[in-house]
């Protein structure tokens, strides 16, 4: 199905404002990337197509970064604030949502490398209160096969935190509170028999890191993951806070009025599964480090990349890393206010990072900004490796 309708919440003036914002030179490039730009023809295609598709789907603003041996492309598009029309900027801080999972599980895998944890350990070794805990392994938690109940699905939690008009969006949640919700419900299926994306899994893994190391998860990540890679603008905030400068974030739900400005809503409810913040530059470094296993032993990275299907015909999921057909490795995030994605294509040494400032609250991939934009960009930059080849085409 072709998506052509323009959302009624965008005035004509603001729709026009969703055009390419070519921010000053000095692209966000790491030392491993070429300093040259993509070809003028490829650049022109992206400059034209991205804002057109943003209008079709209703994305106020986005930052897109591509780094490859063929050249780089770093752009900010549209508006950071629909009320003022302030332009999107490349140097903003962003919530990264579930990309946090890749950091937490990297910490667990480092402990595997050090002989402190085994992927086949039962979670009962670390917490005695987990249903089926003697049957659920660390590997199953990291690969979303535990069968535990996802605390974000709890109706009361949803009403307080994740609905279009939540009753308590600024609340600071403790990790124990999150687990109390998830572990109070019966499991959804026996361990290892199915796959289901689940924040409860990764929050438990955060507890494993803290129990084994004797230090807060944020502290461990700072010392052992962020510092070695010089991710100086990535943080695990407690209490939750998004640094300045940043865009406004929006949450759109069909039939429930205009998008809600979610800026300032707490993401503490994600903790080890979704609380972190970062920047385009840092995600440019993190995506290939994650895909190549820079901080892990090769044998451990090989285990990380052992995947299971998420759904018939869908992508494959490893240990907090997604293998998107055909060959892109990475992870995305979904939360009220954003839908980031970071990706690395080993066969072409290409990195793609996208930060839109809206999430539609829909599981329909045709409406998810990260999905739509990643599909469009990869059609142009890697036509033999289109990340979501089954997605109905949106023409820019």
N, C-alpha and C positions, 0 to 999 in steps of 0.2 A: 504494500500500500504506500503510495506517495504521500508525504506529509506536506501540505501546502498552506494550511490555515495559519494565519498570524494571530497570536493570542490577543484578546481584546484589552489586556492590561497594559500593552505597549502602545503609548500614544504615537501618532505619526511622527512627532518630533523625536521621540526616543527611539523609534524604529530606525529613523534615519541615522541616529547617533551610533547604531550598531554597524559601524564601518571599521575598516582596519585602522588601528592606531599604531603608527610606525614610531616606536619609541626610539630615543637617541641611540647612536651607535655604541658599540661595546657589548656585543651579544653575550648572553650568559653561557660561557663556554668553560669547560674544564680543561686540564692540561692534556687529556687524551684525545681531544677532538680537534679537527681542523679548524682554523680560524676563517676559512673562506666560506662564502655563502653558497647555498644551493644555486643551481643554474637560474638564469633570469626567467626562463620559461616556466620552470617548476615554481619559482617564487611567485610569479604572476598568477599562476593557477591557484595556489594556496591563498594569496591575497584576495582573490576574487571569490573563491568558493566558500571559504570559512565564514565570512560575515553573511553571505546569502543563506547558508544553511542555518546559521544562528537565528536569523529572522524567522525561518520556517518553523523551527522547533521552539523558539521563544527563550533564547539564552541571552540575558542582558549583556554579559561580558565574559571573556575568557582569555587565558594566557596559554599559548601553544609554543612548545620548544621541540625542535628536531636537531639532533646532532649525529652526523654520519661521516664516513670517509669522503663522500661526495660533497659535503658542505653542511652548513648549519642554517637553521631558520628559527628565529625567536621573535615572536610578535605578541603584542597585547591588542585585543579587539574589544570594541564596544565600551560599555559603561560599567564603572565600579559601583555607582550609586544611581538608581533609577530616579530618585527624587531630585537630585541636583544635576545629573548628567555628567558628573565627574568621570573622566576617562579611566579605563583600566590601565594598570601599570605593571611592568614586568618585575619590579622589585618588591612586590607585596609579600607579606606572610600569609600563609593559608592553613586552615585545618586540613589534615590529610586523612582523617577518618580511619577506615579499615586498612590503609597502608601501614598503620601502626602494627598490625599483626605480623608483617614481615620483619619488623625490628624485634618484637618479642620472641618470635620463633627463632630468629638468628641467635638471640641470647641463649635460648635452650640448646641449640645445636652447637654453640661454642662450649657449653658445659658437657655435651656429648663428646666433643673433641678432647676435652680435658679429663674424661673418664669419671666425671661427677654424676652424670645422668646417662641412662640407657633409653633409647627410643622404645624399647620393649618393657620398660618399667611400668607397672600398674600405677595409676594415679593414687590408689589407696596407700602407696608407700609415702606419699607426701600429704595427703588429706584423707581422713577416715570417714568423712561425711558425704562422700560422692556416691549416689546410687550406681550400682554395678561397678564400683570403683576398683574392685579386684580383677575386673575383666577389661577395663578400659585402659589402653596403653597411652603413653606420651605420643607415640606416632599417630594413633587414632585421633587424639585431641588436635594435633597440629594439622591433620589431613581432613578434619571435619567428618569423622566417622564414629564419634563416640555414642551418638544417639541421645545425648542429654538434651533437655529442654532449653531452648534459647530464651534467656530472660527478657530480651526485647519484645518477645511475642506475648508477654503477660499483659492482659487487657488494662490493668490498673497502671502498669508502668507506661504503656503506650499512651494512655490518656494524660498522664502527668508530663511526659517528656517528648513524645514523637508525633503527636497528632498535629493537625493543621493549626489548632489553637490550644496548645498544651496548658495544663493547669499550673505547672511548676517548671518552666523551661530553664530557670537559672539555678536550680538546686544542684548542690555538690553531692554527688553520690560517692560512697565509699566502696571499695572492691568487695568488702564483706556483704554489704547490702545487695550488691548485684548478684553475688553467688547465692545468697539466701533466697532470692527470687527464683533463680534458675534451678537450684537443687531442691526446691520445695515442690516442684511439679514432677510427675512420673516421667521417665525417659520416653522418647518418641519411638525408639527401635533398639533392638539388641546391638551391642557394640560390634562394629565392623561389617554389618549387614547392609548398610545403606550409606548415603552421603547427604548431609544437610548443613548448610552454612550456619554458623552458630557462634555468637560472641562468648557464650559460657565457656566454650572450649579454651579460648585464648586467655580469658581472665584466669582460668585455672592454671594455665601455663605461666602466667605472670607470678602466681603464688609459688610455683615450683622454683622459678629463678630466685625469688626472695628467700625461700626456705633453704635452698642449697648454698647460696652465696652469703646469706646473713646480712644483706644490704637491700635497700629499696630498689625496686625495678628501675626507677628513673636514674638512680645513681649508677647502677650497673651498666645501663645502656650508655650513659654519658661517657663512662670510662672505657668501655670495651667495644662500643659500636660507633658512636658519634665522633669521639675524639680521634681514633685511628684514621677515619676517613675525612677528617676536617669538615664535618657537617656542623659548622659553627652556628648555623641559623635554624637548626632543628632541635626541638625541645619536647620533653615529656612534662607538661606543666601541671603543678598541683599547688593551689587550686587552679582550675582551668582558666587560661587567659590567652587570647590571641594577640600577639604583639602588633604594634603599629610599625609601618603603615599596612593597612589591609583593605580589601574590598568589603562592601556590604554583601551579605549572603541572603538568598531568597529560597522560599519553599512554596512550590505551586502544587495545588491539588485540584483535580478536575471537578468543576461544578461547585467549588466552595469559595468563590470570590477570587480577588486578585492575590498574587503571591504575597506571602507574609515575610517581612524582614526579620531574619533570625539572628542577625548580628548580636553577639553577646550571649546567646544561649549557651549553656554549659555543655561541653562534650565529655564531662567527667563520667557520664554513664557508659562511656566506651572503655575507659582505663586501658588495660593492656591490649584491648582489641580495637581502640579507636580514639585515643585522646590526643595524639601528638600533633604538633604544628611544624611547618617547614616552609621552604621557598623553592622557587623554580631551579635556582642554581644547585641547591642541595639535592633535590630530586634528580637532577641531571647526573650527579655523582652516584646517588644511591641505586638508581635503576640498573646500570651495568654491574655494580658491585653485587647486587642481589642476584642478577642473572648469571654471573660468572662465579659466584661463591668466593669472593675476594677474602672474606674474613673466616672462611672455613677450610678444613681439609678437603681435598678433592673427593675422597670417599664419602664424606658427610654430605657434600653438595650433591653427589650422585644420588644419595638417599632422599635428599630434599626434592629432587626432580622426578622421583618415582611417583607417578600420578594415578588418580582414579577419575572416572568420568563424573562430571557434576550432574549431567542429564543426558538422555539420548541425543546425540548430535551436538552436544554442548562442548564447552571448553573442558580442560583437564585440570585437576587440582592436586598439587603436591603438598609439601609441608609449608603452608602459608605462602605459596607461590602458585600463580595460575599460568598454565600453558595454553595460550589462546591460539587456535588454529589460524594460520599455519606457522607456528614457531616463535611467536612473540611471548616473552616471559615477563611477568610483573604482577601487579595487583591494583585494584581500584578501591574507592571508598564511596559510601552513600550515607548522607546525613542531611538533615534539614539545613540547607544553605550551601551545599556543594556536592560535587561529584567528580573528584580528581581521579586520575589514572596515571601510573608510571609504567613504562614498558621498555624492554630491551630485546632486540632481534639479533641473536648471536651470529647467525649466518651472514649478516650484513653489517655487524658492529654498529647498529643504529639504535639510538635512544629516542623515545618519544614521551613527553610529559605534557599533560593537559590539565588545566585548572579552570573549570567553569564556576560561576558564582550562583548557581541555582541547582536545585534538585526537584524533580517533578513529583516525588512521592508515588511513583508508578513503577511497577515491575515490568512494564512493557518496554522492551529494549528500543523500540522505535522512538521513545520519548526520553531516554536517558542521555543527558548531554555528553558524558564521557564516551558512551558507546557510539553515538551518532558522529561525534567529531573524530574519534579515533578511526572509525570506518572511513570517513571522508579523507582524512589526511593520509592514511596508508594506501588508499586507492591511488593517490597522486605520487607519493614518494616511494612506495614499494608495491607496485601493481601486482607482482607475483606473490605478495604476502599481505593480502587484505585481511585485517584482523577479525572482522565479523562478516565473512563472505555471504552468509545467508540473510543479512539485513536488507530489507527493501531499500533500493537506491534513493538517496537524496542528491539531487543534482545542484551543484553550486554554480 
